[in-house]
């Protein structure tokens, strides 16, 4: 899924892109949010089928290990060999590796987080839409809420901050009339929806 929209390009389009690249080019697929999509392998099959595709993943999202700065990649042997030649010899600590291994093995945690994210994301999207704020069809752990214009988005951001809620402005991505809202637990999502709804009722 793309950041900050949460949308996904169809697999056929990714395959077309990979096939159309010149032989000296490498396609790197950033799968930071891949675990949030049920049944999605992050295009691992495409990596196996081609010698010009690499998939990267992180433990900072669904695994909640952002502070450890650890991730992994999957790619053709010749690419991995090149990376091994240039990386530092001790680029990860024993503690980082142990935490990452434990996270990979805890498939139940990932499944629970995935299911909760889908449920809360759908509820938050519906509540925002009912308040007059549509959002993109997200496959990630956030929503891109779209307002009428930049002024309204910035005013809502200020109102949310006044309520102790921090979201992300995305004008730097060319989306000045939108806010990126992380999907939290049920209580947090309800709080965000209530605050946005209150803001929109004042604006009406």
PyMOL commands that set and color helices and strands:
alter all, ss='L'
color gray80, all
select helices_A, chain A and resi 11-20+34-36+44-49+66-68+77-86+94-105+107-130+150-162+171-173+186-203
alter helices_A, ss='H'
color red, helices_A
select strands_A, chain A and resi 27-30+53-58+71-75+142-146+168-169+178-182
alter strands_A, ss='S'
color yellow, strands_A
deselect
rebuild
show_as cartoon
